[in-house]
Amino acid sequence: MKPFILTVGKYLLIGILALAIFYAGLMLWGIWNDEWSGYNASTYISDGYCNIAVVPIMGDITSYGVAVDEYGDELFSTTMGDTLSLLGETEYDPYIAGVLALIDSPGGEPVASEAIANGLKNSSMPVAAYIVEVGASGGYLVATGADIIVASPFSDVGSIGVTMSYLDYTQQNRSEGIEFVSLSSAKFKDSGTPDKPLTSEERVLFERDLKIYHNEFVKQVAENRGMDILDVHKLADGSTMPGSLALEAGLIDSLGDKETVREWFAQELGLPNEDVVFCQ
């Protein structure tokens, strides 16, 4: 009887182990399916293979909505809310180890540009900015939030400054018999209206504000880049410069392309180059 009992017990144990393995397999498959076929698939950036999140900073930078041209046609743009949301997702994706800000932007709204730059600065991971064609004005400010700025030798970089310039339609209106009627509750309420001439007092007011915004722009670039504020003031004439001159001026850290960026991430993360994979 004993051999029979031992045999039955052995097969029973094997059956229990088989069921346990089968159950564990179902559990693992369920977790994978939940992550990649359900809710988490829509919130994760990585596909489980790529490990560097790519955050595009393209076209005009806006706070909300999209940029449009004079005809009302939608332009390619970067929205602050969407970009900050994407940066937030990188923090919760267990497969993401770094962030690449891919920049091709002439700038846009100052507050939106500042917020995105701060979002890059506050990342818990290594952050690189790669300027492809243009990293100017607000586009450059965004780049300064990264740990390193790489730019193409053919890129335009800089344009540190602020503008409030606009078209004056008063002569055209006069020739077409259109008269501007001012009805405002305060002296400067309709300042900057293109259908009336700019007064000397209004110009003083705008230039006061421009100086404040300009100095803040210079201050943030100096702080983000670790540069002397006087050196940045000398560069802040509103002009752009080729990547090679930007490198000499200290506005960027390196000339190169995405492979240059890949090498930097590999060094920062202690990985072989081939293990640095951009999520695109």
ChimeraX commands (.cxc) that place a marker at each C-alpha (Angstrom):
marker #1 position 0.00,0.00,0.00 radius 0.5
marker #1 position 2.81,2.41,0.84 radius 0.5
marker #1 position 4.30,2.54,-2.68 radius 0.5
marker #1 position 0.80,3.20,-4.06 radius 0.5
marker #1 position 0.20,6.01,-1.55 radius 0.5
marker #1 position 3.63,7.53,-2.32 radius 0.5
marker #1 position 2.93,7.39,-6.05 radius 0.5
marker #1 position -0.45,9.09,-5.64 radius 0.5
marker #1 position 1.09,11.71,-3.37 radius 0.5
marker #1 position 3.85,12.39,-5.89 radius 0.5
marker #1 position 1.41,12.93,-8.74 radius 0.5
marker #1 position -0.80,15.05,-6.50 radius 0.5
marker #1 position 2.17,17.28,-5.62 radius 0.5
marker #1 position 3.10,17.57,-9.30 radius 0.5
marker #1 position -0.49,18.54,-10.10 radius 0.5
marker #1 position -0.53,21.21,-7.39 radius 0.5
marker #1 position 2.78,22.65,-8.63 radius 0.5
marker #1 position 1.50,22.70,-12.20 radius 0.5
marker #1 position -1.62,24.56,-11.11 radius 0.5
marker #1 position 0.49,27.04,-9.13 radius 0.5
marker #1 position 2.74,27.72,-12.14 radius 0.5
marker #1 position -0.29,28.09,-14.40 radius 0.5
marker #1 position -1.90,30.53,-11.95 radius 0.5
marker #1 position 1.31,32.57,-11.64 radius 0.5
marker #1 position 1.52,32.72,-15.44 radius 0.5
marker #1 position -2.05,34.00,-15.64 radius 0.5
marker #1 position -1.27,36.66,-13.03 radius 0.5
marker #1 position 1.82,37.86,-14.92 radius 0.5
marker #1 position -0.07,37.91,-18.21 radius 0.5
marker #1 position -2.88,39.87,-16.55 radius 0.5
marker #1 position -0.49,42.49,-15.22 radius 0.5
marker #1 position 1.16,42.84,-18.63 radius 0.5
marker #1 position -2.20,43.04,-20.35 radius 0.5
marker #1 position -3.46,45.68,-17.92 radius 0.5
marker #1 position -0.35,47.80,-18.46 radius 0.5
marker #1 position -0.01,47.60,-22.21 radius 0.5
marker #1 position -3.53,46.94,-23.45 radius 0.5
marker #1 position -5.54,48.90,-20.92 radius 0.5
marker #1 position -5.26,52.06,-18.87 radius 0.5
marker #1 position -1.50,52.13,-18.37 radius 0.5
marker #1 position -0.84,51.68,-22.08 radius 0.5
marker #1 position -2.39,55.09,-22.64 radius 0.5
marker #1 position -0.42,56.78,-19.85 radius 0.5
marker #1 position 3.00,55.21,-20.28 radius 0.5
marker #1 position 5.39,56.82,-22.77 radius 0.5
marker #1 position 7.69,53.84,-23.21 radius 0.5
marker #1 position 6.78,50.68,-25.09 radius 0.5
marker #1 position 8.91,48.76,-22.61 radius 0.5
marker #1 position 11.95,49.04,-24.88 radius 0.5
marker #1 position 12.72,52.77,-25.31 radius 0.5
marker #1 position 14.03,54.65,-22.26 radius 0.5
marker #1 position 14.45,58.31,-23.26 radius 0.5
marker #1 position 11.25,60.37,-23.49 radius 0.5
marker #1 position 11.26,62.86,-26.37 radius 0.5
marker #1 position 9.46,66.14,-25.58 radius 0.5
marker #1 position 8.94,68.17,-28.79 radius 0.5
marker #1 position 9.22,71.97,-28.55 radius 0.5
marker #1 position 8.19,72.91,-32.07 radius 0.5
marker #1 position 6.83,76.12,-33.58 radius 0.5
marker #1 position 5.29,78.91,-31.49 radius 0.5
marker #1 position 5.11,78.30,-27.75 radius 0.5
marker #1 position 1.67,79.10,-26.35 radius 0.5
marker #1 position 0.04,78.92,-22.92 radius 0.5
marker #1 position -3.23,77.39,-24.09 radius 0.5
marker #1 position -4.78,76.60,-27.45 radius 0.5
marker #1 position -2.95,76.71,-30.76 radius 0.5
marker #1 position -1.19,79.45,-32.69 radius 0.5
marker #1 position -2.85,80.74,-35.87 radius 0.5
marker #1 position -1.62,82.90,-38.74 radius 0.5
marker #1 position -3.21,86.13,-40.05 radius 0.5
marker #1 position -5.73,84.09,-42.02 radius 0.5
marker #1 position -6.81,82.06,-39.01 radius 0.5
marker #1 position -5.06,78.90,-40.20 radius 0.5
marker #1 position -3.62,76.71,-37.46 radius 0.5
marker #1 position 0.16,76.74,-37.12 radius 0.5
marker #1 position 2.36,74.03,-35.70 radius 0.5
marker #1 position 2.83,74.99,-32.06 radius 0.5
marker #1 position 3.79,73.82,-28.58 radius 0.5
marker #1 position 1.23,74.19,-25.80 radius 0.5
marker #1 position 2.40,74.68,-22.22 radius 0.5
marker #1 position -0.31,72.47,-20.69 radius 0.5
marker #1 position 0.30,69.51,-23.01 radius 0.5
marker #1 position 4.07,69.76,-22.61 radius 0.5
marker #1 position 3.97,69.91,-18.81 radius 0.5
marker #1 position 1.54,66.99,-18.79 radius 0.5
marker #1 position 3.97,64.95,-20.91 radius 0.5
marker #1 position 6.83,65.86,-18.55 radius 0.5
marker #1 position 4.68,64.73,-15.63 radius 0.5
marker #1 position 4.10,61.36,-17.30 radius 0.5
marker #1 position 7.86,60.79,-17.58 radius 0.5
marker #1 position 8.12,60.80,-13.78 radius 0.5
marker #1 position 5.70,57.88,-13.42 radius 0.5
marker #1 position 6.88,55.72,-16.29 radius 0.5
marker #1 position 9.21,53.08,-14.78 radius 0.5
marker #1 position 10.92,52.51,-18.13 radius 0.5
marker #1 position 11.92,56.15,-18.70 radius 0.5
marker #1 position 15.43,57.10,-17.55 radius 0.5
marker #1 position 15.94,60.46,-19.25 radius 0.5
marker #1 position 14.26,63.32,-21.14 radius 0.5
marker #1 position 15.20,64.87,-24.48 radius 0.5
marker #1 position 13.72,68.27,-25.34 radius 0.5
marker #1 position 13.76,68.34,-29.15 radius 0.5
marker #1 position 13.70,72.05,-30.01 radius 0.5
marker #1 position 12.85,73.81,-33.26 radius 0.5
marker #1 position 11.11,76.97,-32.09 radius 0.5
marker #1 position 11.43,80.75,-32.62 radius 0.5
marker #1 position 9.82,81.33,-29.22 radius 0.5
marker #1 position 6.40,82.51,-28.18 radius 0.5
marker #1 position 4.69,83.47,-24.94 radius 0.5
marker #1 position 7.19,84.26,-22.14 radius 0.5
marker #1 position 5.22,82.67,-19.29 radius 0.5
marker #1 position 4.68,79.44,-21.22 radius 0.5
marker #1 position 8.38,79.29,-22.15 radius 0.5
marker #1 position 9.41,79.89,-18.54 radius 0.5
marker #1 position 7.04,77.21,-17.25 radius 0.5
marker #1 position 8.37,74.59,-19.67 radius 0.5
marker #1 position 11.99,75.51,-18.85 radius 0.5
marker #1 position 11.19,75.07,-15.14 radius 0.5
marker #1 position 9.49,71.75,-15.92 radius 0.5
marker #1 position 12.74,70.52,-17.48 radius 0.5
marker #1 position 14.76,71.86,-14.54 radius 0.5
marker #1 position 12.56,70.06,-12.03 radius 0.5
marker #1 position 12.82,66.66,-13.70 radius 0.5
marker #1 position 14.30,63.95,-11.50 radius 0.5
marker #1 position 16.13,62.50,-14.51 radius 0.5
marker #1 position 18.96,63.63,-16.79 radius 0.5
marker #1 position 17.60,66.17,-19.31 radius 0.5
marker #1 position 19.19,67.15,-22.63 radius 0.5
marker #1 position 18.06,69.80,-25.10 radius 0.5
marker #1 position 18.82,69.37,-28.78 radius 0.5
marker #1 position 18.32,72.45,-30.97 radius 0.5
marker #1 position 17.65,71.25,-34.50 radius 0.5
marker #1 position 17.01,74.36,-36.64 radius 0.5
marker #1 position 15.99,77.21,-34.32 radius 0.5
marker #1 position 16.25,77.71,-30.57 radius 0.5
marker #1 position 15.46,81.39,-30.29 radius 0.5
marker #1 position 13.83,83.68,-27.72 radius 0.5
marker #1 position 11.39,81.53,-25.70 radius 0.5
marker #1 position 12.66,78.46,-27.55 radius 0.5
marker #1 position 16.14,79.16,-26.21 radius 0.5
marker #1 position 14.79,79.89,-22.73 radius 0.5
marker #1 position 13.22,76.42,-22.72 radius 0.5
marker #1 position 16.57,74.89,-23.71 radius 0.5
marker #1 position 18.29,76.50,-20.71 radius 0.5
marker #1 position 16.17,74.33,-18.42 radius 0.5
marker #1 position 18.11,71.24,-19.56 radius 0.5
marker #1 position 21.32,69.86,-18.04 radius 0.5
marker #1 position 23.05,70.11,-21.42 radius 0.5
marker #1 position 22.29,71.92,-24.68 radius 0.5
marker #1 position 23.43,70.37,-27.95 radius 0.5
marker #1 position 22.82,72.28,-31.20 radius 0.5
marker #1 position 23.29,71.60,-34.87 radius 0.5
marker #1 position 26.13,73.63,-36.45 radius 0.5
marker #1 position 23.46,74.98,-38.84 radius 0.5
marker #1 position 21.09,76.08,-36.07 radius 0.5
marker #1 position 20.07,79.62,-35.06 radius 0.5
marker #1 position 20.47,80.17,-31.33 radius 0.5
marker #1 position 19.74,83.04,-28.95 radius 0.5
marker #1 position 17.53,86.04,-29.67 radius 0.5
marker #1 position 17.53,86.94,-25.97 radius 0.5
marker #1 position 15.07,89.80,-25.77 radius 0.5
marker #1 position 11.42,90.78,-25.70 radius 0.5
marker #1 position 9.27,92.60,-28.27 radius 0.5
marker #1 position 5.93,94.38,-28.24 radius 0.5
marker #1 position 6.16,95.66,-31.81 radius 0.5
marker #1 position 2.96,95.94,-33.83 radius 0.5
marker #1 position 1.54,97.47,-37.03 radius 0.5
marker #1 position 0.11,101.00,-37.01 radius 0.5
marker #1 position -2.94,101.19,-39.29 radius 0.5
marker #1 position -3.76,104.87,-38.73 radius 0.5
marker #1 position -2.65,106.12,-42.17 radius 0.5
marker #1 position -4.40,103.28,-43.96 radius 0.5
marker #1 position -7.57,103.91,-41.96 radius 0.5
marker #1 position -7.42,107.61,-42.77 radius 0.5
marker #1 position -7.12,106.94,-46.48 radius 0.5
marker #1 position -10.11,104.58,-46.29 radius 0.5
marker #1 position -12.20,107.03,-44.31 radius 0.5
marker #1 position -12.10,105.04,-41.08 radius 0.5
marker #1 position -11.93,106.99,-37.82 radius 0.5
marker #1 position -10.89,105.48,-34.48 radius 0.5
marker #1 position -13.20,106.47,-31.62 radius 0.5
marker #1 position -11.58,106.12,-28.19 radius 0.5
marker #1 position -13.90,105.21,-25.32 radius 0.5
marker #1 position -11.90,104.06,-22.32 radius 0.5
marker #1 position -12.38,104.37,-18.58 radius 0.5
marker #1 position -8.67,104.85,-17.95 radius 0.5
marker #1 position -5.91,106.83,-19.62 radius 0.5
marker #1 position -3.85,103.91,-20.88 radius 0.5
marker #1 position -6.62,101.34,-21.32 radius 0.5
marker #1 position -6.48,101.34,-25.14 radius 0.5
marker #1 position -2.69,101.71,-25.35 radius 0.5
marker #1 position -1.18,99.73,-28.19 radius 0.5
marker #1 position -4.33,99.74,-30.28 radius 0.5
marker #1 position -3.08,99.60,-33.90 radius 0.5
marker #1 position -5.84,101.93,-35.10 radius 0.5
marker #1 position -4.50,104.97,-33.23 radius 0.5
marker #1 position -1.05,106.57,-33.04 radius 0.5
marker #1 position 1.21,105.65,-30.13 radius 0.5
marker #1 position 1.64,108.63,-27.79 radius 0.5
marker #1 position 4.97,109.54,-26.17 radius 0.5
marker #1 position 3.55,108.62,-22.74 radius 0.5
marker #1 position 2.44,105.22,-24.01 radius 0.5
marker #1 position 5.88,104.57,-25.50 radius 0.5
marker #1 position 7.51,105.35,-22.15 radius 0.5
marker #1 position 5.09,102.94,-20.47 radius 0.5
marker #1 position 5.80,100.10,-22.91 radius 0.5
marker #1 position 9.55,100.63,-22.84 radius 0.5
marker #1 position 9.47,100.52,-19.04 radius 0.5
marker #1 position 7.77,97.11,-19.17 radius 0.5
marker #1 position 10.06,95.84,-21.92 radius 0.5
marker #1 position 13.12,96.66,-19.81 radius 0.5
marker #1 position 11.69,94.72,-16.85 radius 0.5
marker #1 position 10.87,91.68,-19.00 radius 0.5
marker #1 position 14.24,91.87,-20.75 radius 0.5
marker #1 position 16.18,91.94,-17.47 radius 0.5
marker #1 position 14.19,88.97,-16.17 radius 0.5
marker #1 position 14.94,87.02,-19.35 radius 0.5
marker #1 position 18.66,87.76,-18.97 radius 0.5
marker #1 position 18.57,86.81,-15.28 radius 0.5
marker #1 position 16.93,83.44,-15.95 radius 0.5
marker #1 position 19.35,82.57,-18.75 radius 0.5
marker #1 position 22.30,83.49,-16.52 radius 0.5
marker #1 position 20.97,81.38,-13.63 radius 0.5
marker #1 position 20.04,78.38,-15.76 radius 0.5
marker #1 position 23.31,78.38,-17.66 radius 0.5
marker #1 position 25.56,79.29,-14.72 radius 0.5
marker #1 position 26.81,82.37,-16.59 radius 0.5
marker #1 position 27.75,85.82,-15.37 radius 0.5
marker #1 position 24.72,88.09,-15.78 radius 0.5
marker #1 position 26.85,90.84,-17.34 radius 0.5
marker #1 position 28.08,88.42,-20.01 radius 0.5
marker #1 position 24.50,87.48,-20.84 radius 0.5
marker #1 position 23.51,91.17,-20.98 radius 0.5
marker #1 position 26.20,91.71,-23.64 radius 0.5
marker #1 position 24.71,88.87,-25.71 radius 0.5
marker #1 position 21.11,89.98,-25.18 radius 0.5
marker #1 position 20.70,92.24,-28.21 radius 0.5
marker #1 position 17.85,90.18,-29.67 radius 0.5
marker #1 position 19.97,88.64,-32.42 radius 0.5
marker #1 position 20.46,84.97,-33.15 radius 0.5
marker #1 position 23.77,83.34,-33.96 radius 0.5
marker #1 position 24.94,80.11,-35.62 radius 0.5
marker #1 position 25.59,77.14,-33.38 radius 0.5
marker #1 position 29.37,77.57,-33.53 radius 0.5
marker #1 position 29.17,81.16,-32.23 radius 0.5
marker #1 position 26.64,80.10,-29.59 radius 0.5
marker #1 position 29.16,77.52,-28.39 radius 0.5
marker #1 position 31.89,80.18,-28.15 radius 0.5
marker #1 position 29.53,82.46,-26.24 radius 0.5
marker #1 position 28.58,79.74,-23.75 radius 0.5
marker #1 position 24.92,79.60,-24.79 radius 0.5
marker #1 position 25.22,75.90,-25.65 radius 0.5
marker #1 position 27.49,73.06,-24.50 radius 0.5
marker #1 position 28.18,71.15,-27.68 radius 0.5
marker #1 position 27.70,71.02,-31.42 radius 0.5
marker #1 position 26.29,67.79,-32.78 radius 0.5
marker #1 position 23.19,65.77,-33.50 radius 0.5
marker #1 position 21.00,63.18,-31.78 radius 0.5
marker #1 position 23.90,60.72,-31.69 radius 0.5
marker #1 position 25.84,63.29,-29.66 radius 0.5
marker #1 position 22.88,63.41,-27.29 radius 0.5
marker #1 position 22.72,59.60,-27.19 radius 0.5
marker #1 position 26.38,59.46,-26.14 radius 0.5
marker #1 position 25.72,61.96,-23.35 radius 0.5
marker #1 position 22.78,59.93,-22.00 radius 0.5
marker #1 position 24.87,56.75,-22.17 radius 0.5
marker #1 position 27.54,58.43,-20.06 radius 0.5
marker #1 position 25.04,59.84,-17.57 radius 0.5
marker #1 position 23.15,56.56,-17.17 radius 0.5
marker #1 position 26.14,54.23,-17.33 radius 0.5
marker #1 position 24.79,52.39,-20.36 radius 0.5
marker #1 position 26.22,51.31,-23.71 radius 0.5
marker #1 position 25.23,53.68,-26.53 radius 0.5
marker #1 position 23.02,51.03,-28.14 radius 0.5
marker #1 position 20.97,50.73,-24.94 radius 0.5
marker #1 position 19.92,54.38,-25.12 radius 0.5
marker #1 position 16.68,54.31,-27.12 radius 0.5
marker #1 position 14.58,57.41,-27.85 radius 0.5
marker #1 position 10.80,57.03,-27.56 radius 0.5
marker #1 position 9.51,58.23,-30.95 radius 0.5
marker link #1:1,2 radius 0.2
marker link #1:2,3 radius 0.2
marker link #1:3,4 radius 0.2
marker link #1:4,5 radius 0.2
marker link #1:5,6 radius 0.2
marker link #1:6,7 radius 0.2
marker link #1:7,8 radius 0.2
marker link #1:8,9 radius 0.2
marker link #1:9,10 radius 0.2
marker link #1:10,11 radius 0.2
marker link #1:11,12 radius 0.2
marker link #1:12,13 radius 0.2
marker link #1:13,14 radius 0.2
marker link #1:14,15 radius 0.2
marker link #1:15,16 radius 0.2
marker link #1:16,17 radius 0.2
marker link #1:17,18 radius 0.2
marker link #1:18,19 radius 0.2
marker link #1:19,20 radius 0.2
marker link #1:20,21 radius 0.2
marker link #1:21,22 radius 0.2
marker link #1:22,23 radius 0.2
marker link #1:23,24 radius 0.2
marker link #1:24,25 radius 0.2
marker link #1:25,26 radius 0.2
marker link #1:26,27 radius 0.2
marker link #1:27,28 radius 0.2
marker link #1:28,29 radius 0.2
marker link #1:29,30 radius 0.2
marker link #1:30,31 radius 0.2
marker link #1:31,32 radius 0.2
marker link #1:32,33 radius 0.2
marker link #1:33,34 radius 0.2
marker link #1:34,35 radius 0.2
marker link #1:35,36 radius 0.2
marker link #1:36,37 radius 0.2
marker link #1:37,38 radius 0.2
marker link #1:38,39 radius 0.2
marker link #1:39,40 radius 0.2
marker link #1:40,41 radius 0.2
marker link #1:41,42 radius 0.2
marker link #1:42,43 radius 0.2
marker link #1:43,44 radius 0.2
marker link #1:44,45 radius 0.2
marker link #1:45,46 radius 0.2
marker link #1:46,47 radius 0.2
marker link #1:47,48 radius 0.2
marker link #1:48,49 radius 0.2
marker link #1:49,50 radius 0.2
marker link #1:50,51 radius 0.2
marker link #1:51,52 radius 0.2
marker link #1:52,53 radius 0.2
marker link #1:53,54 radius 0.2
marker link #1:54,55 radius 0.2
marker link #1:55,56 radius 0.2
marker link #1:56,57 radius 0.2
marker link #1:57,58 radius 0.2
marker link #1:58,59 radius 0.2
marker link #1:59,60 radius 0.2
marker link #1:60,61 radius 0.2
marker link #1:61,62 radius 0.2
marker link #1:62,63 radius 0.2
marker link #1:63,64 radius 0.2
marker link #1:64,65 radius 0.2
marker link #1:65,66 radius 0.2
marker link #1:66,67 radius 0.2
marker link #1:67,68 radius 0.2
marker link #1:68,69 radius 0.2
marker link #1:69,70 radius 0.2
marker link #1:70,71 radius 0.2
marker link #1:71,72 radius 0.2
marker link #1:72,73 radius 0.2
marker link #1:73,74 radius 0.2
marker link #1:74,75 radius 0.2
marker link #1:75,76 radius 0.2
marker link #1:76,77 radius 0.2
marker link #1:77,78 radius 0.2
marker link #1:78,79 radius 0.2
marker link #1:79,80 radius 0.2
marker link #1:80,81 radius 0.2
marker link #1:81,82 radius 0.2
marker link #1:82,83 radius 0.2
marker link #1:83,84 radius 0.2
marker link #1:84,85 radius 0.2
marker link #1:85,86 radius 0.2
marker link #1:86,87 radius 0.2
marker link #1:87,88 radius 0.2
marker link #1:88,89 radius 0.2
marker link #1:89,90 radius 0.2
marker link #1:90,91 radius 0.2
marker link #1:91,92 radius 0.2
marker link #1:92,93 radius 0.2
marker link #1:93,94 radius 0.2
marker link #1:94,95 radius 0.2
marker link #1:95,96 radius 0.2
marker link #1:96,97 radius 0.2
marker link #1:97,98 radius 0.2
marker link #1:98,99 radius 0.2
marker link #1:99,100 radius 0.2
marker link #1:100,101 radius 0.2
marker link #1:101,102 radius 0.2
marker link #1:102,103 radius 0.2
marker link #1:103,104 radius 0.2
marker link #1:104,105 radius 0.2
marker link #1:105,106 radius 0.2
marker link #1:106,107 radius 0.2
marker link #1:107,108 radius 0.2
marker link #1:108,109 radius 0.2
marker link #1:109,110 radius 0.2
marker link #1:110,111 radius 0.2
marker link #1:111,112 radius 0.2
marker link #1:112,113 radius 0.2
marker link #1:113,114 radius 0.2
marker link #1:114,115 radius 0.2
marker link #1:115,116 radius 0.2
marker link #1:116,117 radius 0.2
marker link #1:117,118 radius 0.2
marker link #1:118,119 radius 0.2
marker link #1:119,120 radius 0.2
marker link #1:120,121 radius 0.2
marker link #1:121,122 radius 0.2
marker link #1:122,123 radius 0.2
marker link #1:123,124 radius 0.2
marker link #1:124,125 radius 0.2
marker link #1:125,126 radius 0.2
marker link #1:126,127 radius 0.2
marker link #1:127,128 radius 0.2
marker link #1:128,129 radius 0.2
marker link #1:129,130 radius 0.2
marker link #1:130,131 radius 0.2
marker link #1:131,132 radius 0.2
marker link #1:132,133 radius 0.2
marker link #1:133,134 radius 0.2
marker link #1:134,135 radius 0.2
marker link #1:135,136 radius 0.2
marker link #1:136,137 radius 0.2
marker link #1:137,138 radius 0.2
marker link #1:138,139 radius 0.2
marker link #1:139,140 radius 0.2
marker link #1:140,141 radius 0.2
marker link #1:141,142 radius 0.2
marker link #1:142,143 radius 0.2
marker link #1:143,144 radius 0.2
marker link #1:144,145 radius 0.2
marker link #1:145,146 radius 0.2
marker link #1:146,147 radius 0.2
marker link #1:147,148 radius 0.2
marker link #1:148,149 radius 0.2
marker link #1:149,150 radius 0.2
marker link #1:150,151 radius 0.2
marker link #1:151,152 radius 0.2
marker link #1:152,153 radius 0.2
marker link #1:153,154 radius 0.2
marker link #1:154,155 radius 0.2
marker link #1:155,156 radius 0.2
marker link #1:156,157 radius 0.2
marker link #1:157,158 radius 0.2
marker link #1:158,159 radius 0.2
marker link #1:159,160 radius 0.2
marker link #1:160,161 radius 0.2
marker link #1:161,162 radius 0.2
marker link #1:162,163 radius 0.2
marker link #1:163,164 radius 0.2
marker link #1:164,165 radius 0.2
marker link #1:165,166 radius 0.2
marker link #1:166,167 radius 0.2
marker link #1:167,168 radius 0.2
marker link #1:168,169 radius 0.2
marker link #1:169,170 radius 0.2
marker link #1:170,171 radius 0.2
marker link #1:171,172 radius 0.2
marker link #1:172,173 radius 0.2
marker link #1:173,174 radius 0.2
marker link #1:174,175 radius 0.2
marker link #1:175,176 radius 0.2
marker link #1:176,177 radius 0.2
marker link #1:177,178 radius 0.2
marker link #1:178,179 radius 0.2
marker link #1:179,180 radius 0.2
marker link #1:180,181 radius 0.2
marker link #1:181,182 radius 0.2
marker link #1:182,183 radius 0.2
marker link #1:183,184 radius 0.2
marker link #1:184,185 radius 0.2
marker link #1:185,186 radius 0.2
marker link #1:186,187 radius 0.2
marker link #1:187,188 radius 0.2
marker link #1:188,189 radius 0.2
marker link #1:189,190 radius 0.2
marker link #1:190,191 radius 0.2
marker link #1:191,192 radius 0.2
marker link #1:192,193 radius 0.2
marker link #1:193,194 radius 0.2
marker link #1:194,195 radius 0.2
marker link #1:195,196 radius 0.2
marker link #1:196,197 radius 0.2
marker link #1:197,198 radius 0.2
marker link #1:198,199 radius 0.2
marker link #1:199,200 radius 0.2
marker link #1:200,201 radius 0.2
marker link #1:201,202 radius 0.2
marker link #1:202,203 radius 0.2
marker link #1:203,204 radius 0.2
marker link #1:204,205 radius 0.2
marker link #1:205,206 radius 0.2
marker link #1:206,207 radius 0.2
marker link #1:207,208 radius 0.2
marker link #1:208,209 radius 0.2
marker link #1:209,210 radius 0.2
marker link #1:210,211 radius 0.2
marker link #1:211,212 radius 0.2
marker link #1:212,213 radius 0.2
marker link #1:213,214 radius 0.2
marker link #1:214,215 radius 0.2
marker link #1:215,216 radius 0.2
marker link #1:216,217 radius 0.2
marker link #1:217,218 radius 0.2
marker link #1:218,219 radius 0.2
marker link #1:219,220 radius 0.2
marker link #1:220,221 radius 0.2
marker link #1:221,222 radius 0.2
marker link #1:222,223 radius 0.2
marker link #1:223,224 radius 0.2
marker link #1:224,225 radius 0.2
marker link #1:225,226 radius 0.2
marker link #1:226,227 radius 0.2
marker link #1:227,228 radius 0.2
marker link #1:228,229 radius 0.2
marker link #1:229,230 radius 0.2
marker link #1:230,231 radius 0.2
marker link #1:231,232 radius 0.2
marker link #1:232,233 radius 0.2
marker link #1:233,234 radius 0.2
marker link #1:234,235 radius 0.2
marker link #1:235,236 radius 0.2
marker link #1:236,237 radius 0.2
marker link #1:237,238 radius 0.2
marker link #1:238,239 radius 0.2
marker link #1:239,240 radius 0.2
marker link #1:240,241 radius 0.2
marker link #1:241,242 radius 0.2
marker link #1:242,243 radius 0.2
marker link #1:243,244 radius 0.2
marker link #1:244,245 radius 0.2
marker link #1:245,246 radius 0.2
marker link #1:246,247 radius 0.2
marker link #1:247,248 radius 0.2
marker link #1:248,249 radius 0.2
marker link #1:249,250 radius 0.2
marker link #1:250,251 radius 0.2
marker link #1:251,252 radius 0.2
marker link #1:252,253 radius 0.2
marker link #1:253,254 radius 0.2
marker link #1:254,255 radius 0.2
marker link #1:255,256 radius 0.2
marker link #1:256,257 radius 0.2
marker link #1:257,258 radius 0.2
marker link #1:258,259 radius 0.2
marker link #1:259,260 radius 0.2
marker link #1:260,261 radius 0.2
marker link #1:261,262 radius 0.2
marker link #1:262,263 radius 0.2
marker link #1:263,264 radius 0.2
marker link #1:264,265 radius 0.2
marker link #1:265,266 radius 0.2
marker link #1:266,267 radius 0.2
marker link #1:267,268 radius 0.2
marker link #1:268,269 radius 0.2
marker link #1:269,270 radius 0.2
marker link #1:270,271 radius 0.2
marker link #1:271,272 radius 0.2
marker link #1:272,273 radius 0.2
marker link #1:273,274 radius 0.2
marker link #1:274,275 radius 0.2
marker link #1:275,276 radius 0.2
marker link #1:276,277 radius 0.2
marker link #1:277,278 radius 0.2
marker link #1:278,279 radius 0.2
marker link #1:279,280 radius 0.2
view
